[in-house]
Amino acid sequence: MSALDPVLARLTALHPKLIDLKLDRVLRLLERLGNPERRLPPVIHVAGTNGKGSTVAFMRAMLEAAGRRVHAYTSPHLVRFNERIAVAGAMLPDGELMALLEECERANEGRPITFFEITTAAAFLAFARAPADVLLLEVGLGGRLDTTNVIERPAMTAITPVARDHTQFLGETLAEIAAEKAGIIKPGVPLALAPQEEEARAVILAKAAEAGAPVHDDWRVSEGMYYGRRLALPLPNLGLEGAHQAGNAGLALACLEGFGLPEEALLRGLETAHWPARLQRLSETPEVWLDGGHNPAAGQVLAEWLAGRAKRFDLVVGMLDTKDRGRFLAELAPHVERTVTVPVPGSAASVPAEALAEAARAAGMDAAAAADVETALARLGGVRPVLIAGSLYLAGAVLASRSDD
């Protein structure tokens, strides 16, 4: 048990909903705190469906390789809450983080506010009080009404590929979801844009034109090279696994083209970038990989990765009931031999393992249910490599169990 757990539990209880997309509550709290969001280093604000964290990881590694001090804000955490807030490159120790959270708790005076809102306010306090050259700020959910969207004038905004996810909050159509993501675009602030489906691209470009925001979308990645406006750079052996990471690396480079970083720092950062639970290899023998992918777009990326492997894989999967499990599993079905479904530990929204096994069988999989990941791996017996996927919360539980060993 972490020393932070009691205060985190109190903050969770301040609002009946985990997610309630509004800005009035956090703006009120930030004003009580002296508006730390107005005293930040230059901000690169990143929205999108998949690839936000990987894009941030690439940018952070390149900036740090060039000697820049970098704040970073990401979510959710996998094992420890401290992972969300990196101040000048380092996670805050429990005592310092607890003091920040309690300062926000006192300023809030017991009023309704979501967990993400009050903890984001604490992050802004930490970032405002420590010198840095850049703040990499990842959107929590959506964009327009996301808590991070209180930054009035970032240095840069970026939107990774937009796909259907969180439809209960962002809308049913790709255009509706793209409009929410495009809410981070600010007047006159450059936007780095990843390749998009045309429905999403049209919405984002219209929003950028309305705001007078210059769009940098003419970069490309081709045959191991990045081609931008100011830069042509060979992509090295990337630090993150999977062919899709070339696109995330490309977007990161597009964001940083104007920062004057030496090419050797860019190359070193691309090679050393690390982001847990994104096709992370857990062990060699047996060969086990871990990924937090949980929506159909992530399923397609994982399917392409599996199709390119020399060996067939088995799958261990656990999912939340807010996700499109049928389409996610259908993407993976042609590329795995056996599937074992598990519950997501500690989540009331977990799909029961047997119900998930039924969905997997409906997708054409040879599937059975198990009580937990350890039991699932034992049942599969190490005959083939294994991919564990379906939820970042499941991935976090797997990493936490390994850290306890």
C-alpha positions as CSV (number, residue, x, y, z in Angstrom):
1,M,0.0,0.0,0.0
2,S,1.3,3.4,-1.0
3,A,1.5,6.3,1.5
4,L,-0.6,8.2,-1.2
5,D,-3.5,5.8,-1.1
6,P,-5.5,7.5,1.7
7,V,-5.4,11.0,0.1
8,L,-6.1,9.5,-3.4
9,A,-9.1,7.7,-2.0
10,R,-10.4,11.0,-0.4
11,L,-10.0,12.8,-3.8
12,T,-11.8,10.0,-5.6
13,A,-14.8,10.5,-3.3
14,L,-15.3,14.2,-4.1
15,H,-17.4,13.6,-7.2
16,P,-20.0,10.8,-7.8
17,K,-18.7,10.4,-11.4
18,L,-15.3,9.3,-12.4
19,I,-15.6,11.2,-15.7
20,D,-17.7,14.4,-16.0
21,L,-16.4,16.5,-18.9
22,K,-16.6,20.2,-17.8
23,L,-14.1,22.9,-17.2
24,D,-15.9,25.1,-14.6
25,R,-14.8,23.0,-11.6
26,V,-11.1,22.9,-12.4
27,L,-11.0,26.6,-13.4
28,R,-12.5,27.5,-10.0
29,L,-9.8,25.4,-8.2
30,L,-7.0,26.8,-10.4
31,E,-8.1,30.3,-9.5
32,R,-8.0,29.5,-5.8
33,L,-4.5,28.1,-6.4
34,G,-3.3,31.3,-8.1
35,N,-3.6,30.0,-11.7
36,P,-0.5,27.9,-11.9
37,E,-1.6,26.9,-15.5
38,R,-0.5,30.4,-16.5
39,R,3.0,30.0,-15.2
40,L,4.2,27.0,-17.2
41,P,7.1,26.5,-19.6
42,P,6.2,26.2,-23.3
43,V,3.5,23.5,-23.6
44,I,3.1,20.9,-26.4
45,H,-0.5,19.7,-26.0
46,V,-1.3,16.2,-27.4
47,A,-4.7,14.8,-28.2
48,G,-5.9,11.8,-30.2
49,T,-7.2,8.3,-29.7
50,N,-4.2,6.0,-30.0
51,G,-0.5,6.8,-29.8
52,K,-0.6,9.9,-27.5
53,G,1.6,8.3,-24.8
54,S,4.1,6.9,-27.4
55,T,4.3,10.3,-29.1
56,V,5.0,12.0,-25.8
57,A,7.6,9.3,-25.0
58,F,9.5,9.9,-28.2
59,M,9.4,13.7,-27.7
60,R,10.6,13.4,-24.2
61,A,13.5,11.1,-25.1
62,M,14.6,13.4,-27.9
63,L,14.4,16.6,-25.8
64,E,16.2,15.0,-22.9
65,A,18.9,13.6,-25.2
66,A,19.5,17.3,-26.3
67,G,19.9,18.3,-22.6
68,R,16.5,20.0,-22.3
69,R,14.6,19.8,-19.0
70,V,11.2,18.3,-19.6
71,H,8.0,18.2,-17.6
72,A,5.5,15.5,-18.7
73,Y,1.9,14.7,-17.8
74,T,0.4,11.4,-18.9
75,S,-2.5,9.2,-17.9
76,P,-3.5,6.7,-16.7
77,H,-0.8,5.3,-14.6
78,L,0.1,1.6,-14.7
79,V,1.5,0.8,-11.3
80,R,2.0,4.0,-9.3
81,F,0.1,7.3,-9.4
82,N,3.4,9.1,-9.4
83,E,4.0,7.9,-13.0
84,R,1.6,10.6,-14.2
85,I,3.7,13.6,-13.2
86,A,7.3,13.9,-14.3
87,V,8.9,17.1,-13.1
88,A,12.1,18.0,-14.9
89,G,12.4,14.3,-15.9
90,A,11.7,12.7,-12.6
91,M,8.7,11.2,-10.8
92,L,7.8,13.1,-7.6
93,P,8.5,11.2,-4.3
94,D,5.4,10.3,-2.3
95,G,5.9,13.0,0.3
96,E,6.2,15.8,-2.1
97,L,3.3,14.6,-4.2
98,M,1.1,14.1,-1.1
99,A,1.8,17.7,0.0
100,L,0.7,19.0,-3.5
101,L,-2.5,16.9,-3.4
102,E,-3.4,18.0,0.1
103,E,-2.8,21.6,-0.9
104,C,-5.3,21.2,-3.7
105,E,-7.7,19.4,-1.4
106,R,-7.6,22.3,1.1
107,A,-8.1,24.9,-1.7
108,N,-11.1,22.9,-3.0
109,E,-12.9,23.0,0.4
110,G,-14.8,19.7,-0.2
111,R,-16.6,20.9,-3.3
112,P,-17.5,18.5,-6.1
113,I,-14.5,17.9,-8.4
114,T,-13.4,14.8,-10.3
115,F,-10.3,12.9,-9.4
116,F,-8.6,13.8,-12.8
117,E,-9.5,17.5,-12.3
118,I,-8.0,17.9,-8.9
119,T,-4.9,15.8,-9.6
120,T,-4.3,17.7,-12.8
121,A,-4.4,20.9,-10.8
122,A,-1.7,19.4,-8.5
123,A,0.4,18.6,-11.6
124,F,0.1,22.2,-12.8
125,L,1.2,23.4,-9.3
126,A,4.3,21.1,-9.5
127,F,5.1,22.2,-13.0
128,A,4.8,25.9,-12.2
129,R,7.1,25.7,-9.3
130,A,10.0,23.9,-11.0
131,P,12.0,25.2,-14.0
132,A,11.9,23.4,-17.3
133,D,12.2,24.0,-21.0
134,V,9.1,22.2,-22.2
135,L,5.9,20.7,-20.8
136,L,4.5,17.7,-22.7
137,L,0.8,17.6,-21.8
138,E,-1.3,14.6,-22.8
139,V,-5.1,15.0,-22.9
140,G,-6.9,12.7,-20.6
141,L,-10.1,12.2,-22.6
142,G,-11.3,13.9,-25.7
143,G,-9.9,17.5,-25.8
144,R,-12.5,20.3,-25.9
145,L,-13.7,19.7,-22.4
146,D,-10.7,17.8,-21.1
147,T,-9.2,19.2,-17.9
148,T,-5.9,19.8,-19.6
149,N,-7.6,22.2,-22.1
150,V,-7.2,25.2,-19.7
151,I,-3.9,26.1,-21.3
152,E,-4.8,29.3,-23.2
153,R,-1.8,29.4,-25.5
154,P,0.4,26.3,-25.9
155,A,3.5,26.5,-28.0
156,M,2.2,23.6,-30.1
157,T,-0.7,21.3,-30.4
158,A,-0.7,17.8,-31.8
159,I,-3.4,15.2,-32.8
160,T,-2.5,11.6,-33.2
161,P,-4.8,9.3,-35.3
162,V,-8.4,9.6,-34.3
163,A,-10.6,6.5,-34.0
164,R,-13.8,5.4,-32.4
165,D,-13.3,5.0,-28.6
166,H,-15.1,6.4,-25.5
167,T,-18.2,6.9,-27.7
168,Q,-20.3,7.3,-24.5
169,F,-18.5,10.6,-23.9
170,L,-17.3,11.8,-27.2
171,G,-20.0,10.9,-29.7
172,E,-20.9,7.9,-32.0
173,T,-19.4,9.1,-35.3
174,L,-15.8,9.7,-36.2
175,A,-16.6,13.3,-37.1
176,E,-18.1,13.9,-33.6
177,I,-15.1,12.4,-31.9
178,A,-12.7,14.4,-34.1
179,A,-14.5,17.6,-33.2
180,E,-13.9,16.9,-29.5
181,K,-10.2,16.1,-30.2
182,A,-9.9,19.3,-32.3
183,G,-11.0,21.3,-29.3
184,I,-7.4,21.7,-28.2
185,I,-6.6,23.8,-31.3
186,K,-5.9,27.4,-30.3
187,P,-5.9,30.6,-32.5
188,G,-2.6,31.0,-34.2
189,V,-0.9,28.0,-32.5
190,P,0.7,25.5,-34.9
191,L,-0.9,22.1,-35.1
192,A,1.1,18.9,-35.9
193,L,-1.4,16.5,-37.4
194,A,-1.0,12.7,-37.9
195,P,-2.5,11.0,-40.9
196,Q,-6.3,10.6,-40.4
197,E,-9.3,9.0,-41.9
198,E,-10.9,11.6,-44.2
199,E,-14.0,12.0,-42.1
200,A,-11.8,13.0,-39.1
201,R,-9.3,15.0,-41.1
202,A,-11.9,17.3,-42.7
203,V,-13.3,18.2,-39.2
204,I,-9.8,18.9,-37.8
205,L,-8.7,21.0,-40.7
206,A,-11.9,23.0,-40.6
207,K,-11.4,23.8,-36.9
208,A,-7.8,24.8,-37.6
209,A,-8.8,27.1,-40.4
210,E,-11.5,28.7,-38.2
211,A,-8.8,29.3,-35.5
212,G,-6.2,30.5,-37.9
213,A,-3.9,27.7,-36.7
214,P,-1.1,26.7,-39.1
215,V,-1.2,23.0,-39.8
216,H,1.9,20.8,-40.2
217,D,0.5,17.7,-41.9
218,D,2.8,17.5,-44.9
219,W,5.4,15.4,-43.1
220,R,5.7,11.7,-44.0
221,V,7.4,8.5,-43.0
222,S,8.6,6.3,-45.9
223,E,11.0,3.4,-46.2
224,G,12.7,4.1,-42.9
225,M,13.0,7.9,-43.4
226,Y,11.2,10.9,-41.9
227,Y,10.6,13.8,-44.3
228,G,9.4,17.1,-42.9
229,R,9.6,20.7,-43.7
230,R,13.0,21.4,-42.3
231,L,14.3,17.9,-41.7
232,A,15.0,14.7,-43.5
233,L,16.1,12.0,-41.0
234,P,16.7,8.3,-41.1
235,L,14.6,6.5,-38.5
236,P,16.8,4.3,-36.4
237,N,15.9,1.1,-34.6
238,L,13.1,2.7,-32.6
239,G,13.0,2.2,-28.9
240,L,9.3,1.2,-29.1
241,E,8.2,-2.0,-30.8
242,G,5.9,-2.2,-33.8
243,A,5.7,-0.8,-37.3
244,H,3.0,1.7,-36.1
245,Q,5.5,3.4,-33.9
246,A,7.2,5.0,-37.0
247,G,4.1,7.1,-37.3
248,N,4.2,8.2,-33.7
249,A,7.9,8.9,-34.0
250,G,7.1,11.0,-37.2
251,L,4.5,13.0,-35.3
252,A,7.0,13.6,-32.5
253,L,9.5,14.9,-35.0
254,A,7.0,17.1,-36.7
255,C,6.3,18.7,-33.3
256,L,10.0,19.3,-32.5
257,E,11.2,20.5,-35.9
258,G,11.2,24.1,-34.8
259,F,13.0,23.4,-31.5
260,G,16.5,23.4,-33.0
261,L,17.5,20.0,-31.5
262,P,20.7,18.5,-32.9
263,E,20.2,15.5,-35.2
264,E,22.3,13.3,-33.0
265,A,19.9,14.0,-30.1
266,L,16.9,13.2,-32.2
267,L,18.4,9.9,-33.3
268,R,19.4,9.0,-29.8
269,G,16.0,9.8,-28.4
270,L,14.2,7.8,-31.0
271,E,16.4,4.8,-30.2
272,T,16.1,5.1,-26.4
273,A,12.4,6.0,-26.0
274,H,10.6,3.8,-23.5
275,W,6.9,3.5,-22.8
276,P,5.6,0.6,-20.7
277,A,2.9,-1.8,-21.8
278,R,3.2,-0.8,-25.5
279,L,4.3,-4.1,-27.0
280,Q,6.6,-4.5,-24.0
281,R,8.6,-7.7,-23.9
282,L,8.2,-9.2,-20.5
283,S,10.3,-12.3,-20.8
284,E,12.3,-14.3,-23.3
285,T,11.6,-17.8,-22.1
286,P,8.7,-18.2,-22.2
287,E,8.3,-15.4,-24.7
288,V,5.6,-13.0,-23.3
289,W,4.6,-9.6,-24.6
290,L,2.3,-7.0,-22.9
291,D,0.2,-4.3,-24.6
292,G,-2.5,-2.0,-23.2
293,G,-4.4,-1.9,-26.6
294,H,-8.1,-2.0,-26.0
295,N,-10.1,-0.6,-29.0
296,P,-10.6,-1.7,-32.6
297,A,-7.9,0.6,-33.9
298,A,-5.4,-0.8,-31.4
299,G,-6.6,-4.3,-32.3
300,Q,-5.8,-3.6,-36.0
301,V,-2.2,-2.4,-35.0
302,L,-1.7,-5.5,-32.9
303,A,-3.0,-7.8,-35.7
304,E,-0.5,-6.3,-38.1
305,W,2.3,-6.8,-35.6
306,L,1.3,-10.4,-35.1
307,A,1.0,-11.0,-38.8
308,G,4.6,-10.0,-39.2
309,R,6.0,-12.3,-36.6
310,A,7.7,-15.5,-37.5
311,K,5.7,-17.6,-35.0
312,R,2.0,-17.9,-34.2
313,F,1.0,-16.5,-30.8
314,D,-1.5,-17.3,-28.1
315,L,-3.5,-14.5,-26.5
316,V,-4.4,-13.6,-22.9
317,V,-7.1,-10.9,-22.9
318,G,-9.1,-9.0,-20.4
319,M,-11.3,-6.0,-21.2
320,L,-13.7,-3.4,-19.7
321,D,-17.4,-3.4,-20.6
322,T,-17.0,0.1,-22.0
323,K,-14.9,-1.1,-25.0
324,D,-16.0,-2.7,-28.3
325,R,-14.8,-6.2,-27.5
326,G,-16.3,-7.8,-30.5
327,R,-14.4,-5.7,-33.0
328,F,-11.2,-5.8,-31.0
329,L,-11.2,-9.5,-30.9
330,A,-12.2,-9.9,-34.5
331,E,-9.1,-8.0,-35.5
332,L,-6.9,-10.4,-33.6
333,A,-8.8,-13.7,-34.3
334,P,-6.9,-14.6,-37.6
335,H,-3.5,-14.2,-36.0
336,V,-3.7,-16.2,-32.7
337,E,-3.9,-20.0,-32.0
338,R,-5.5,-20.1,-28.6
339,T,-7.1,-17.4,-26.4
340,V,-7.6,-17.4,-22.7
341,T,-9.8,-14.6,-21.2
342,V,-9.4,-13.2,-17.7
343,P,-11.1,-10.5,-15.6
344,V,-9.4,-7.1,-15.2
345,P,-8.3,-7.1,-11.5
346,G,-9.9,-4.6,-9.3
347,S,-12.3,-3.2,-11.9
348,A,-16.1,-3.2,-11.5
349,A,-16.3,-2.5,-15.2
350,S,-14.4,-5.7,-16.1
351,V,-16.1,-8.0,-18.6
352,P,-16.5,-11.4,-16.8
353,A,-14.0,-13.9,-18.2
354,E,-16.6,-16.3,-19.4
355,A,-18.6,-13.6,-21.2
356,L,-15.4,-12.4,-22.8
357,A,-14.6,-16.0,-23.9
358,E,-18.1,-16.2,-25.5
359,A,-17.3,-13.0,-27.4
360,A,-13.9,-14.5,-28.5
361,R,-15.6,-17.7,-29.7
362,A,-18.1,-15.6,-31.6
363,A,-15.1,-13.9,-33.3
364,G,-13.8,-17.3,-34.4
365,M,-11.3,-17.9,-31.6
366,D,-10.5,-21.1,-29.7
367,A,-11.2,-19.5,-26.3
368,A,-11.5,-20.5,-22.7
369,A,-11.8,-18.5,-19.4
370,A,-9.4,-18.4,-16.5
371,A,-9.4,-16.7,-13.1
372,D,-6.3,-14.6,-13.7
373,V,-3.3,-14.0,-15.9
374,E,-1.0,-16.4,-14.0
375,T,-3.6,-19.2,-14.4
376,A,-4.0,-18.3,-18.1
377,L,-0.3,-18.5,-18.8
378,A,0.0,-21.8,-17.0
379,R,-2.9,-23.2,-19.1
380,L,-1.2,-22.1,-22.3
381,G,1.9,-23.9,-21.2
382,G,4.5,-21.8,-23.0
383,V,4.0,-23.8,-26.2
384,R,3.9,-20.6,-28.3
385,P,4.7,-16.9,-27.6
386,V,2.0,-15.1,-25.7
387,L,0.5,-11.6,-26.1
388,I,-1.3,-10.1,-23.1
389,A,-3.7,-7.3,-24.2
390,G,-7.1,-5.7,-23.9
391,S,-6.8,-3.1,-21.2
392,L,-4.3,-0.7,-19.7
393,Y,-5.6,-1.6,-16.3
394,L,-4.9,-5.2,-17.0
395,A,-1.4,-4.3,-18.2
396,G,-0.9,-2.3,-15.0
397,A,-1.9,-5.2,-12.8
398,V,0.5,-7.5,-14.7
399,L,3.4,-5.0,-14.2
400,A,2.4,-4.5,-10.5
401,S,2.5,-8.3,-9.9
402,R,6.0,-8.5,-11.5
403,S,7.2,-5.6,-9.3
404,D,6.0,-7.5,-6.2
405,D,7.9,-10.6,-7.1
